[in-house]
């Protein structure tokens, strides 16, 4: 599988960093200023972003002065795609995303009001990001009632263009996962396109579809229903952080269940989905792994 890249008018961030560092070692501030197009980023933010973006990637290392530089493999293979996850389920690197929005029209006037990204690696959550987002438009009352997010709460929150630079390192090179993945993917892509002229590219998994394949007898596949089935508590329902953390826990349980049934790769998961196919009266007849889903 191919991990996520943010592409468009700009190169994928890690590849851009690799090309930049081919000219020689640079500080975290210089790297992030160049890669994220942020003039004079604060040192504490630059250090955190550089570590999230480059740390753990065998193409990069810090020198004795704390500057980032290319390793021998990074210098030799400048055209390699960034840190692609391995094909085995247990070795894939995942990022579980959840967004709260002003509505359902990603390609229209609706905007993200909160976003969270939870990184899952080696069978455990390793780090997380969450932030309110100023949508630059009113939040409908029904959305506020559901999420408890009000206009006053987001008035001083960063706009999406500011959030994009912070969340990008959590996405790069990982498999995108969400409960109803099409919804979150469309909104995130639309915001990136609107604010940065960029888009998401890569692979994604939907935990609704995984549930349909692995637990075909479970009639309801909302996040509440699936979390309840596994005994997972949702700390803050209909908030990006709470839903993303619960979805990450669901993902780990589903991956474990898939491996118990002999699935080792994404292709194995697809085979399980076809084997569990059942007729339906409405819409599609079977799970679709990389496409839109309407259940939530």
The 8 nearest C-alpha neighbors of each residue, nearest first, counted from 0:
[[1, 86, 202, 2, 84, 85, 83, 174],
 [0, 2, 201, 202, 83, 3, 84, 174],
 [3, 1, 172, 173, 174, 201, 83, 202],
 [4, 2, 201, 172, 171, 173, 200, 170],
 [3, 5, 200, 171, 11, 6, 199, 201],
 [6, 4, 199, 11, 198, 200, 197, 3],
 [5, 7, 197, 11, 198, 10, 9, 4],
 [8, 6, 197, 9, 198, 196, 10, 5],
 [7, 9, 196, 197, 6, 10, 195, 198],
 [10, 8, 7, 6, 11, 197, 12, 5],
 [9, 11, 15, 6, 12, 14, 8, 7],
 [10, 12, 5, 6, 14, 4, 13, 15],
 [13, 11, 15, 14, 34, 10, 16, 5],
 [14, 12, 16, 15, 11, 81, 17, 52],
 [15, 13, 17, 16, 11, 12, 18, 81],
 [14, 16, 12, 18, 13, 17, 10, 11],
 [17, 15, 19, 13, 14, 18, 34, 20],
 [16, 18, 14, 20, 15, 19, 21, 13],
 [19, 17, 21, 15, 16, 20, 14, 77],
 [20, 18, 16, 21, 17, 22, 15, 30],
 [19, 21, 22, 23, 17, 18, 68, 24],
 [20, 22, 18, 19, 23, 17, 74, 69],
 [23, 21, 20, 19, 24, 18, 25, 68],
 [22, 24, 20, 21, 68, 25, 19, 69],
 [25, 23, 68, 67, 20, 66, 26, 22],
 [26, 24, 66, 67, 29, 30, 23, 27],
 [25, 27, 66, 29, 28, 67, 30, 24],
 [26, 28, 30, 29, 46, 45, 49, 31],
 [27, 29, 45, 26, 31, 30, 32, 42],
 [30, 28, 32, 26, 27, 31, 25, 33],
 [29, 31, 27, 33, 28, 32, 34, 26],
 [32, 30, 34, 33, 28, 35, 29, 45],
 [31, 33, 37, 29, 36, 38, 30, 35],
 [34, 32, 36, 30, 31, 35, 29, 37],
 [33, 35, 31, 36, 32, 16, 30, 12],
 [34, 36, 37, 31, 33, 32, 164, 12],
 [37, 35, 33, 32, 34, 38, 31, 164],
 [36, 38, 32, 35, 40, 39, 33, 31],
 [39, 37, 32, 40, 36, 33, 35, 31],
 [38, 40, 32, 37, 41, 28, 29, 42],
 [39, 41, 38, 37, 45, 32, 42, 28],
 [42, 40, 44, 43, 45, 39, 28, 46],
 [41, 43, 45, 44, 46, 28, 40, 27],
 [44, 42, 46, 45, 41, 47, 40, 48],
 [43, 45, 47, 41, 42, 46, 48, 40],
 [46, 44, 42, 28, 48, 47, 43, 27],
 [45, 47, 43, 49, 44, 27, 48, 42],
 [48, 46, 44, 50, 45, 49, 51, 43],
 [47, 49, 51, 45, 50, 46, 52, 44],
 [50, 48, 52, 46, 51, 47, 53, 27],
 [49, 51, 54, 47, 48, 53, 52, 46],
 [52, 50, 48, 49, 168, 54, 53, 47],
 [51, 53, 168, 49, 50, 48, 54, 13],
 [54, 52, 50, 56, 49, 51, 59, 55],
 [55, 53, 50, 56, 51, 52, 49, 59],
 [54, 56, 57, 53, 59, 50, 51, 52],
 [57, 55, 58, 54, 53, 59, 82, 60],
 [58, 56, 59, 55, 70, 73, 72, 60],
 [57, 59, 73, 70, 56, 69, 72, 60],
 [60, 58, 69, 70, 57, 68, 56, 53],
 [59, 61, 68, 67, 70, 69, 62, 58],
 [62, 60, 67, 66, 65, 68, 63, 59],
 [61, 63, 65, 64, 66, 67, 60, 68],
 [64, 62, 65, 61, 66, 67, 60, 68],
 [63, 65, 62, 66, 61, 26, 67, 24],
 [66, 64, 61, 62, 63, 67, 26, 27],
 [65, 67, 26, 25, 61, 62, 64, 24],
 [68, 66, 61, 24, 25, 60, 26, 62],
 [67, 69, 24, 60, 59, 20, 61, 23],
 [70, 68, 59, 73, 58, 74, 20, 60],
 [69, 71, 73, 58, 59, 72, 74, 60],
 [70, 72, 74, 73, 75, 69, 58, 76],
 [73, 71, 75, 70, 74, 58, 76, 57],
 [74, 72, 58, 70, 69, 71, 76, 75],
 [73, 75, 71, 72, 69, 76, 77, 70],
 [76, 74, 72, 73, 77, 71, 70, 78],
 [75, 77, 78, 73, 79, 74, 72, 71],
 [78, 76, 79, 74, 73, 75, 17, 18],
 [77, 79, 76, 80, 14, 75, 18, 17],
 [78, 80, 76, 77, 81, 14, 73, 82],
 [81, 79, 78, 82, 83, 14, 77, 13],
 [80, 82, 83, 13, 172, 14, 79, 171],
 [83, 81, 172, 84, 56, 80, 2, 57],
 [82, 84, 2, 172, 81, 1, 85, 80],
 [83, 85, 91, 92, 82, 2, 86, 173],
 [84, 86, 91, 87, 90, 83, 0, 88],
 [85, 87, 264, 0, 88, 91, 84, 90],
 [88, 86, 264, 90, 263, 89, 85, 91],
 [89, 87, 264, 91, 90, 263, 86, 265],
 [88, 90, 87, 91, 121, 122, 263, 254],
 [91, 89, 87, 88, 85, 121, 92, 84],
 [90, 92, 84, 85, 88, 89, 87, 93],
 [91, 93, 173, 120, 84, 174, 119, 90],
 [94, 92, 174, 173, 119, 118, 175, 91],
 [93, 95, 118, 175, 117, 173, 176, 119],
 [96, 94, 176, 117, 116, 177, 247, 243],
 [97, 95, 116, 177, 115, 243, 176, 94],
 [96, 98, 239, 243, 115, 114, 183, 177],
 [99, 97, 114, 239, 113, 183, 100, 111],
 [98, 100, 113, 112, 111, 239, 114, 238],
 [101, 99, 111, 112, 102, 110, 98, 109],
 [100, 102, 109, 110, 138, 142, 139, 111],
 [103, 101, 109, 100, 104, 110, 142, 105],
 [102, 104, 105, 109, 101, 100, 182, 107],
 [105, 103, 107, 109, 106, 102, 108, 186],
 [104, 106, 186, 107, 109, 103, 185, 189],
 [105, 107, 104, 189, 108, 109, 186, 185],
 [108, 106, 104, 105, 109, 110, 103, 189],
 [107, 109, 110, 104, 106, 105, 102, 101],
 [110, 108, 101, 102, 104, 107, 105, 103],
 [109, 111, 134, 100, 101, 112, 108, 105],
 [110, 112, 100, 113, 99, 134, 98, 101],
 [113, 111, 132, 100, 134, 99, 131, 133],
 [114, 112, 131, 99, 132, 98, 130, 111],
 [113, 115, 98, 239, 129, 130, 97, 99],
 [114, 116, 129, 239, 240, 97, 128, 96],
 [117, 115, 96, 128, 95, 127, 94, 129],
 [116, 118, 127, 95, 94, 126, 243, 128],
 [117, 119, 94, 126, 124, 125, 93, 127],
 [120, 118, 124, 93, 123, 125, 94, 92],
 [121, 119, 92, 122, 123, 124, 93, 125],
 [122, 120, 123, 90, 89, 119, 92, 91],
 [121, 123, 120, 119, 251, 89, 124, 90],
 [124, 122, 119, 120, 121, 125, 251, 118],
 [123, 125, 119, 118, 126, 120, 117, 122],
 [126, 124, 118, 119, 123, 120, 127, 117],
 [127, 125, 118, 124, 117, 128, 119, 116],
 [126, 128, 117, 116, 118, 129, 125, 115],
 [127, 129, 116, 115, 117, 130, 166, 126],
 [130, 128, 115, 114, 240, 116, 127, 131],
 [131, 129, 114, 113, 132, 115, 128, 162],
 [130, 132, 113, 112, 156, 153, 114, 133],
 [133, 131, 112, 113, 156, 157, 158, 134],
 [132, 134, 158, 153, 156, 135, 157, 154],
 [135, 133, 136, 110, 112, 132, 111, 158],
 [136, 134, 133, 137, 158, 110, 154, 132],
 [135, 137, 134, 138, 110, 133, 109, 101],
 [138, 136, 139, 150, 135, 134, 101, 149],
 [137, 139, 101, 150, 140, 136, 142, 149],
 [140, 138, 142, 141, 137, 101, 143, 102],
 [139, 141, 143, 142, 144, 138, 149, 145],
 [140, 142, 144, 143, 139, 145, 138, 146],
 [143, 141, 145, 139, 140, 144, 146, 101],
 [142, 144, 147, 148, 140, 146, 141, 145],
 [143, 145, 141, 142, 147, 146, 140, 148],
 [146, 144, 142, 143, 147, 141, 237, 148],
 [145, 147, 237, 148, 143, 144, 238, 142],
 [148, 146, 143, 144, 145, 149, 142, 238],
 [149, 147, 143, 146, 152, 150, 142, 153],
 [150, 148, 152, 151, 143, 147, 138, 153],
 [149, 151, 152, 153, 154, 138, 137, 148],
 [150, 152, 154, 149, 153, 155, 148, 156],
 [151, 153, 149, 150, 154, 148, 155, 156],
 [154, 152, 156, 133, 150, 155, 151, 132],
 [155, 153, 151, 156, 152, 133, 150, 135],
 [154, 156, 153, 157, 133, 152, 151, 132],
 [157, 155, 153, 133, 132, 154, 131, 158],
 [158, 156, 132, 133, 161, 159, 162, 155],
 [157, 159, 133, 132, 160, 161, 156, 162],
 [158, 160, 162, 161, 163, 132, 157, 133],
 [159, 161, 163, 158, 162, 194, 195, 164],
 [162, 160, 159, 163, 158, 157, 164, 165],
 [161, 163, 159, 165, 164, 160, 166, 157],
 [164, 162, 160, 166, 165, 161, 159, 167],
 [163, 165, 167, 162, 166, 35, 161, 160],
 [166, 164, 162, 163, 167, 48, 168, 161],
 [165, 167, 163, 169, 168, 164, 162, 170],
 [166, 168, 170, 169, 164, 165, 163, 171],
 [169, 167, 52, 171, 170, 51, 166, 48],
 [168, 170, 167, 166, 171, 118, 116, 94],
 [171, 169, 167, 168, 173, 3, 94, 172],
 [170, 172, 3, 4, 168, 173, 169, 167],
 [171, 173, 2, 3, 82, 83, 81, 4],
 [174, 172, 2, 93, 92, 3, 171, 170],
 [173, 175, 93, 2, 203, 202, 94, 3],
 [174, 176, 203, 94, 93, 95, 204, 173],
 [177, 175, 95, 204, 203, 205, 94, 96],
 [178, 176, 180, 205, 96, 95, 179, 206],
 [177, 179, 206, 180, 205, 207, 246, 295],
 [180, 178, 292, 181, 177, 205, 295, 182],
 [181, 179, 177, 205, 178, 183, 182, 184],
 [180, 182, 291, 184, 183, 179, 292, 185],
 [181, 183, 185, 180, 184, 179, 186, 291],
 [182, 184, 186, 180, 185, 181, 98, 187],
 [185, 183, 181, 187, 182, 186, 180, 188],
 [186, 184, 188, 182, 183, 187, 189, 181],
 [187, 185, 105, 189, 183, 188, 184, 190],
 [186, 188, 190, 184, 189, 185, 183, 191],
 [189, 187, 198, 191, 185, 186, 199, 190],
 [188, 190, 186, 192, 187, 191, 185, 193],
 [191, 189, 193, 187, 192, 188, 194, 186],
 [192, 190, 188, 197, 195, 194, 189, 193],
 [191, 193, 196, 197, 189, 190, 198, 195],
 [194, 192, 190, 191, 196, 189, 195, 197],
 [193, 195, 191, 160, 192, 190, 196, 159],
 [196, 194, 191, 197, 192, 193, 160, 190],
 [195, 197, 192, 193, 194, 8, 7, 191],
 [196, 198, 7, 192, 191, 195, 6, 8],
 [199, 197, 188, 6, 192, 5, 191, 7],
 [200, 198, 5, 188, 4, 6, 3, 201],
 [199, 201, 4, 3, 5, 198, 6, 202],
 [202, 200, 3, 2, 1, 4, 199, 203],
 [203, 201, 174, 1, 2, 175, 3, 0],
 [202, 204, 175, 174, 176, 289, 205, 201],
 [205, 203, 176, 289, 288, 175, 206, 180],
 [204, 206, 180, 208, 207, 177, 178, 179],
 [205, 207, 209, 178, 208, 210, 177, 204],
 [208, 206, 210, 205, 209, 178, 179, 220],
 [209, 207, 211, 286, 210, 205, 206, 288],
 [208, 210, 206, 212, 211, 207, 213, 205],
 [211, 209, 207, 213, 214, 208, 212, 206],
 [210, 212, 208, 215, 209, 214, 213, 207],
 [213, 211, 272, 209, 210, 275, 215, 214],
 [212, 214, 210, 211, 209, 215, 257, 271],
 [213, 215, 210, 216, 211, 217, 212, 209],
 [216, 214, 211, 217, 212, 213, 275, 210],
 [215, 217, 214, 218, 211, 213, 219, 212],
 [218, 216, 215, 214, 219, 220, 211, 210],
 [217, 219, 216, 220, 215, 211, 214, 224],
 [220, 218, 217, 221, 224, 225, 294, 223],
 [221, 219, 224, 225, 207, 222, 218, 294],
 [220, 222, 295, 224, 223, 219, 294, 225],
 [221, 223, 225, 224, 226, 295, 220, 178],
 [222, 224, 226, 221, 225, 227, 233, 220],
 [225, 223, 227, 221, 222, 226, 220, 219],
 [224, 226, 228, 222, 227, 223, 220, 221],
 [227, 225, 231, 229, 223, 228, 224, 222],
 [226, 228, 230, 224, 225, 229, 231, 223],
 [229, 227, 225, 226, 230, 224, 231, 223],
 [230, 228, 226, 227, 231, 225, 249, 252],
 [229, 231, 227, 228, 226, 232, 225, 249],
 [232, 230, 226, 229, 227, 233, 245, 248],
 [231, 233, 234, 230, 226, 245, 227, 223],
 [234, 232, 245, 235, 236, 241, 231, 242],
 [233, 235, 241, 232, 236, 245, 242, 244],
 [236, 234, 241, 238, 233, 237, 242, 240],
 [237, 235, 238, 242, 241, 233, 234, 146],
 [238, 236, 146, 242, 239, 235, 145, 241],
 [237, 239, 236, 241, 240, 235, 146, 242],
 [238, 240, 97, 115, 242, 114, 98, 241],
 [241, 239, 115, 243, 242, 238, 129, 244],
 [242, 240, 235, 234, 244, 238, 243, 239],
 [241, 243, 245, 239, 244, 240, 236, 246],
 [244, 242, 246, 240, 97, 245, 241, 96],
 [245, 243, 247, 241, 246, 242, 240, 248],
 [244, 246, 242, 248, 247, 243, 233, 241],
 [245, 247, 249, 243, 248, 244, 250, 242],
 [248, 246, 250, 244, 245, 249, 95, 243],
 [247, 249, 245, 251, 246, 250, 244, 252],
 [250, 248, 246, 252, 247, 251, 253, 245],
 [251, 249, 247, 253, 248, 252, 246, 254],
 [250, 252, 254, 248, 253, 249, 255, 247],
 [251, 253, 255, 249, 250, 254, 256, 248],
 [254, 252, 256, 250, 255, 251, 257, 249],
 [255, 253, 257, 251, 256, 252, 250, 258],
 [254, 256, 252, 258, 253, 257, 251, 259],
 [255, 257, 253, 259, 254, 258, 252, 260],
 [258, 256, 254, 260, 262, 259, 255, 253],
 [259, 257, 262, 261, 255, 260, 256, 263],
 [260, 258, 256, 257, 261, 255, 262, 254],
 [261, 259, 257, 258, 262, 256, 271, 255],
 [260, 262, 258, 259, 263, 257, 267, 256],
 [263, 261, 258, 267, 257, 260, 264, 268],
 [262, 264, 87, 88, 258, 267, 261, 265],
 [265, 263, 87, 267, 88, 266, 86, 262],
 [264, 266, 268, 267, 269, 88, 263, 86],
 [265, 267, 269, 264, 268, 270, 262, 263],
 [268, 266, 262, 270, 264, 265, 269, 263],
 [267, 269, 265, 271, 266, 270, 262, 272],
 [268, 270, 272, 266, 267, 271, 273, 265],
 [271, 269, 267, 273, 272, 268, 274, 266],
 [272, 270, 274, 268, 269, 273, 212, 275],
 [271, 273, 212, 269, 275, 270, 274, 286],
 [274, 272, 276, 270, 275, 271, 269, 285],
 [275, 273, 271, 272, 276, 270, 212, 269],
 [276, 274, 272, 273, 212, 271, 277, 215],
 [277, 275, 273, 285, 274, 272, 278, 284],
 [276, 278, 275, 284, 285, 279, 215, 274],
 [279, 277, 284, 280, 276, 285, 283, 281],
 [280, 278, 284, 281, 277, 283, 282, 285],
 [281, 279, 278, 282, 284, 283, 277, 285],
 [280, 282, 279, 283, 284, 278, 285, 277],
 [281, 283, 284, 280, 279, 285, 278, 293],
 [284, 282, 285, 281, 279, 286, 280, 278],
 [283, 285, 279, 278, 277, 282, 276, 286],
 [286, 284, 276, 283, 277, 287, 273, 272],
 [285, 287, 208, 272, 288, 211, 212, 284],
 [288, 286, 290, 289, 285, 208, 291, 272],
 [289, 287, 290, 208, 204, 286, 205, 269],
 [288, 290, 203, 204, 287, 205, 291, 202],
 [291, 289, 287, 288, 181, 292, 180, 205],
 [290, 292, 181, 293, 180, 182, 289, 179],
 [291, 293, 179, 294, 181, 290, 180, 182],
 [292, 294, 179, 295, 291, 182, 181, 207],
 [295, 293, 292, 179, 221, 220, 207, 178],
 [294, 221, 179, 222, 293, 178, 220, 207]]
